[in-house]
């Protein structure tokens, strides 16, 4: 038996968790940390959020918390067996052990159990199927710890059965592969076969759920290998990717972009050849407006809008920002520079502040230009002069320039 006592684990014991643990102990209900948090703790990481599992039913938990005067957060988890309690300014999400009775590839109907192994059996991957007692004792029914150490990603039990319970697990497999596996091509052939045979099931999964997973895959390791695999195994077409994605460009862009913290859409756009590819992705995955606009922007400008030769390589990008007068154009240009692997220019661009045009209509009125039309034309001319100067001319210089004009 393995017992965990690392600092990340010790740090979990806040006043809130101590109080929760005490309540469960008093009633003789078992309480353990479950799933992803266990995986993170065993990897020496601090988990982002912690799920707890218990032998107590939702009704028993509600009675216990209510009689102890603990506030319950009303949420929709109860029919799946999840109760959220708030103690010491901290939320605790605690779920009753359960068995899937009926699954349809999207969601499951569950019944409650007190058998820890039965609950572990319905989880997706071995590395996500472990429990950790509050004394640090590890409960691992499917060799998840061994797989974690050996950086192996495997389904619990038979891959095809796990996938058919929820087809999104195909993408979860890829996501965790990109997070944990050391080598790009270290899959069990039977797992890839099961994915290939069940790829079509992804057609029935909502775009929003797919996009959440896909974004994480795009920012993980081995992304080039994993996306190639999506094409080889026949998944790409069901998740909104173009049938003839540009894998050569994708390979080139993904090789160096990861250190530049790109947005997922920036990475993905390298697969796209035309703007319809962005539109089709949006139809399938319901991406945000900002993501869609970024994709369209990159497809349109990745080849034309490039650095200038000579002493001012950034000028084309700066001019583009100044001409567009769009509020968030800077961030689009940053993503373009990442796409183009212009690391040095990106740093310079991030330090550049957009200068504001120093002359106003008010200044021109003071100089005796009265008609609105003339003011508009004069401002336009001065803007051009200002742009030619690299946005360096100040108000005085521009106004004396107007006198010459």
C-alpha positions in Angstrom: 0.0 0.0 0.0 1.2 3.5 -0.9 0.8 6.5 1.4 1.2 10.0 0.1 2.5 12.8 2.4 4.0 15.4 0.1 3.6 19.2 0.7 1.0 19.5 -2.0 -1.2 17.0 -0.1 -0.5 18.6 3.3 -1.5 22.0 1.8 -5.1 20.8 1.1 -5.9 20.6 4.8 -7.5 24.0 5.2 -9.9 24.8 8.1 -12.7 24.0 5.7 -11.5 20.5 4.8 -10.7 19.7 8.4 -14.3 20.6 9.3 -15.7 18.5 6.5 -13.6 15.5 7.4 -14.7 15.7 11.0 -18.4 15.7 10.0 -18.0 12.6 7.8 -15.9 10.8 10.5 -18.5 11.5 13.2 -21.2 9.8 11.0 -18.8 7.0 9.9 -19.2 7.9 6.2 -16.1 7.3 4.1 -14.7 10.4 2.3 -11.9 10.3 -0.2 -10.3 12.6 -2.9 -11.2 11.3 -6.3 -10.1 11.5 -10.0 -7.9 14.2 -11.4 -6.9 15.7 -8.1 -5.3 12.4 -7.1 -3.5 12.2 -10.4 -2.1 15.7 -9.9 -1.1 15.1 -6.3 0.8 11.9 -7.3 2.6 14.0 -10.0 3.7 16.5 -7.3 1.3 19.2 -8.6 -1.2 21.3 -6.8 -4.7 20.4 -8.1 -6.8 23.2 -9.5 -10.0 21.8 -8.1 -10.7 18.9 -5.9 -13.5 16.4 -6.2 -14.5 14.2 -3.3 -16.3 10.9 -3.3 -18.2 9.3 -0.5 -20.2 6.3 0.6 -22.9 8.7 2.0 -26.0 9.2 -0.2 -27.0 12.8 -1.2 -29.9 12.6 1.2 -27.6 11.5 4.1 -25.2 14.3 3.2 -27.9 16.9 3.1 -29.2 15.8 6.5 -25.7 15.8 8.0 -24.8 19.3 6.7 -28.1 20.9 7.4 -28.1 19.7 11.0 -24.6 21.0 11.4 -25.8 24.4 10.0 -23.6 24.2 7.0 -24.6 26.2 3.9 -25.4 24.1 0.8 -24.8 25.7 -2.6 -27.9 25.0 -4.7 -26.7 23.5 -8.0 -27.9 21.0 -10.5 -25.6 18.2 -9.5 -27.9 16.5 -7.0 -29.5 14.1 -9.4 -26.0 12.8 -10.4 -25.3 12.5 -6.6 -23.2 15.7 -6.1 -23.7 18.0 -3.1 -21.8 21.2 -2.8 -21.2 22.5 0.8 -19.6 25.8 1.7 -17.4 26.0 4.8 -14.8 28.6 5.7 -15.2 30.5 2.4 -14.5 27.3 0.4 -16.8 25.1 -1.7 -16.6 21.3 -1.4 -18.0 19.3 -4.1 -18.8 15.8 -2.9 -20.3 13.0 -5.0 -21.8 9.7 -3.9 -20.2 6.6 -5.3 -22.2 5.5 -8.3 -22.7 2.9 -11.0 -23.8 3.7 -14.5 -27.0 1.9 -15.2 -27.8 3.1 -18.7 -25.5 5.1 -21.0 -26.3 6.4 -24.5 -22.8 7.7 -25.5 -23.5 11.1 -24.2 -24.7 10.9 -20.6 -25.5 8.2 -18.0 -28.3 7.3 -15.6 -26.7 6.3 -12.3 -27.5 4.5 -9.2 -25.6 4.9 -5.9 -23.3 2.3 -4.4 -20.9 2.0 -1.5 -18.4 -0.1 -3.6 -15.3 2.0 -4.4 -14.1 -0.4 -7.1 -17.5 -0.2 -8.9 -17.2 3.6 -9.0 -13.6 3.5 -10.3 -14.7 1.0 -13.0 -17.0 3.6 -14.6 -14.2 6.3 -14.9 -12.5 6.9 -18.2 -8.7 6.4 -17.9 -6.6 4.5 -15.3 -4.8 7.6 -14.3 -8.1 9.3 -13.5 -9.6 6.3 -11.6 -7.7 6.5 -8.3 -8.9 7.6 -4.8 -6.9 9.1 -2.0 -7.9 8.7 1.7 -7.5 11.8 3.8 -4.8 9.9 5.7 -2.8 9.8 2.4 -3.6 6.1 1.6 -3.9 5.4 -2.1 -6.7 3.2 -3.5 -5.9 2.1 -7.0 -7.9 -0.7 -8.6 -6.6 -0.4 -12.2 -2.9 0.2 -11.9 -3.3 3.9 -12.5 -0.3 4.8 -10.4 2.0 2.5 -12.3 0.6 3.9 -15.6 1.2 7.5 -14.3 4.8 6.7 -13.4 5.4 5.0 -16.8 3.5 7.8 -18.5 1.0 5.4 -20.1 -2.5 6.5 -21.0 -5.0 3.6 -21.0 -8.7 3.2 -20.7 -10.1 1.5 -17.6 -11.1 -2.0 -18.7 -12.0 -2.4 -22.4 -11.4 0.7 -24.4 -14.5 0.2 -26.7 -16.8 -0.1 -23.7 -15.5 3.0 -22.0 -15.8 5.0 -25.3 -19.3 3.8 -26.0 -20.4 5.1 -22.6 -19.4 8.6 -23.7 -17.8 9.2 -27.1 -16.1 12.4 -25.9 -13.7 10.1 -24.1 -11.9 9.7 -27.4 -10.8 13.4 -27.1 -10.1 13.0 -23.4 -7.7 10.2 -24.3 -5.9 12.6 -26.7 -5.9 15.4 -24.2 -4.3 13.3 -21.4 -1.9 11.7 -23.8 -0.7 15.2 -24.7 -0.4 16.0 -21.0 1.3 12.9 -19.6 2.9 10.7 -22.3 6.6 11.2 -22.9 6.9 10.0 -26.5 4.6 11.0 -29.4 3.7 7.5 -30.6 3.3 5.2 -27.7 -0.3 4.0 -28.0 -1.6 0.5 -27.5 -2.7 -0.7 -31.0 -6.0 -2.0 -29.5 -6.8 1.4 -28.1 -6.3 3.1 -31.5 -8.4 0.4 -33.1 -11.2 1.0 -30.6 -11.0 4.7 -31.3 -11.2 4.2 -35.1 -14.2 1.9 -34.8 -16.1 4.3 -32.6 -15.0 7.6 -34.3 -18.5 8.1 -35.8 -20.0 8.4 -32.3 -18.4 11.9 -32.0 -21.0 13.1 -34.5 -23.6 13.0 -31.7 -21.6 15.0 -29.2 -22.3 18.7 -28.8 -19.9 21.1 -30.4 -19.4 23.0 -27.1 -18.1 19.9 -25.3 -15.8 19.0 -28.2 -14.4 22.5 -28.4 -13.5 22.5 -24.7 -11.4 19.3 -25.1 -9.9 20.3 -28.5 -8.6 23.6 -27.2 -6.7 21.8 -24.4 -5.3 19.3 -26.9 -4.1 22.2 -29.1 -2.1 23.7 -26.2 -0.7 20.4 -25.0 2.4 18.4 -26.0 2.5 16.2 -29.1 -0.2 18.3 -30.7 1.1 17.7 -34.2 1.1 13.9 -33.7 -2.3 13.9 -32.1 -4.0 15.9 -34.9 -2.4 13.7 -37.5 -3.9 10.8 -35.6 -7.3 12.4 -35.7 -7.1 12.3 -39.5 -5.7 8.8 -39.6 -8.4 7.4 -37.3 -11.2 9.2 -39.1 -12.2 11.5 -36.3 -11.4 14.9 -37.9 -14.6 15.0 -40.1 -16.9 14.6 -37.1 -15.4 17.4 -35.0 -15.5 20.2 -37.6 -11.9 19.9 -39.0 -11.5 20.3 -42.8 -11.3 17.1 -44.7 -8.1 18.1 -46.4 -6.5 20.0 -43.6 -3.0 21.4 -44.3 -1.0 19.1 -42.2 2.3 20.3 -43.6 1.6 23.9 -42.5 0.3 22.6 -39.2 3.5 20.7 -38.7 5.6 23.8 -39.4 3.6 26.1 -37.2 3.2 23.7 -34.2 6.9 23.0 -34.1 7.9 26.4 -32.6 4.7 28.1 -31.5 4.2 26.3 -28.2 6.7 28.5 -26.2 4.9 31.7 -27.4 1.7 30.9 -25.5 -0.6 31.0 -28.6 -4.4 31.0 -28.4 -5.8 27.6 -29.4 -7.4 29.2 -32.5 -4.0 30.4 -33.7 -2.6 26.9 -33.6 -5.7 25.4 -35.3 -5.8 28.0 -38.1 -2.6 26.5 -39.6 -4.7 23.5 -40.7 -7.0 25.8 -42.6 -6.6 26.7 -46.3 -9.6 29.0 -46.9 -11.9 31.0 -44.8 -14.8 28.5 -45.3 -12.7 26.2 -43.1 -13.2 28.7 -40.2 -16.9 29.0 -40.9 -17.4 25.3 -41.0 -15.6 24.8 -37.7 -17.9 27.5 -36.2 -21.0 25.7 -37.5 -19.9 22.5 -35.8 -18.3 23.7 -32.6 -20.1 27.1 -31.9 -16.8 28.8 -31.2 -16.9 32.4 -29.8 -17.1 35.4 -32.0 -13.7 36.5 -30.9 -12.2 33.1 -31.9 -14.0 33.1 -35.2 -12.7 36.6 -36.0 -9.2 35.6 -35.1 -9.3 32.6 -37.4 -10.6 34.6 -40.3 -8.0 37.3 -39.7 -5.1 34.9 -39.7 -6.3 33.0 -42.8 -6.6 36.4 -44.6 -3.4 38.1 -43.5 -0.8 35.3 -42.6 0.9 35.6 -46.0 0.5 39.2 -47.0 1.0 41.1 -43.7 4.7 40.3 -43.1 7.6 42.2 -41.7 9.3 44.9 -43.7 12.9 44.5 -44.9 15.1 47.3 -43.7 15.4 49.2 -40.4 11.7 49.1 -39.4 10.5 45.5 -39.7 7.5 46.3 -37.5 6.1 49.1 -39.6 3.6 47.0 -41.7 2.0 45.7 -38.5 1.9 49.1 -36.8 0.4 50.7 -39.9 -2.2 48.0 -40.0 -3.2 48.7 -36.4 -3.3 52.4 -36.9 -5.4 52.1 -40.1 -7.8 49.6 -38.7 -8.6 51.7 -35.5 -10.1 48.6 -34.1 -9.9 48.2 -30.3 -8.5 44.7 -30.0 -6.4 44.7 -33.2 -3.2 44.5 -31.1 -4.0 41.1 -29.8 -4.8 39.8 -33.3 -1.4 41.1 -34.5 0.3 39.4 -31.6 -1.2 36.1 -32.6 -0.2 36.7 -36.2 3.4 37.2 -35.1 3.3 34.0 -33.1 1.9 32.2 -36.1 4.8 33.6 -38.2 7.3 32.6 -35.5 8.5 36.2 -35.2 9.5 35.9 -31.5 11.7 38.9 -31.4 9.2 41.1 -33.2 6.4 39.9 -31.0 8.4 41.1 -27.9 9.0 44.5 -29.5 5.4 44.7 -30.6 4.1 44.0 -27.1 6.2 46.9 -25.8 4.9 49.3 -28.4 2.0 51.6 -27.3 -0.4 52.8 -29.9 0.3 56.5 -30.3 -2.6 58.9 -30.4 -3.0 61.3 -33.2 -2.0 64.7 -31.8 -4.3 67.0 -33.9 -8.0 67.5 -33.4 -10.8 69.3 -35.4 -10.7 71.9 -32.6 -7.0 72.8 -33.5 -8.0 73.3 -37.1 -10.9 75.6 -36.2 -8.5 77.7 -34.2 -6.4 78.1 -37.4 -9.5 79.3 -39.3 -10.6 76.1 -41.1 -14.3 76.3 -40.7 -16.3 73.9 -42.9 -16.7 70.4 -41.6 -15.8 69.0 -45.0 -12.5 70.8 -45.1 -11.7 69.8 -41.6 -12.3 66.2 -42.4 -10.1 66.4 -45.5 -7.3 68.3 -43.7 -7.3 65.7 -40.8 -7.0 62.9 -43.3 -4.0 64.6 -45.0 -2.3 65.2 -41.7 -2.9 61.6 -40.7 -1.1 60.5 -43.8 1.9 62.8 -43.1 2.0 61.6 -39.5 2.0 58.0 -40.7 4.9 58.7 -43.1 6.9 60.1 -40.2 6.4 56.8 -38.4 3.9 58.5 -36.0 6.7 60.7 -34.7 5.5 64.2 -35.7 4.0 66.2 -32.9 1.2 68.7 -33.0 3.4 71.8 -33.9 5.1 70.0 -36.8 1.8 68.8 -38.2 0.1 72.2 -38.0 3.1 73.9 -39.7 2.8 71.2 -42.3 -0.8 72.2 -42.8 0.2 75.8 -43.6 2.4 74.5 -46.4 -0.4 72.4 -47.7 
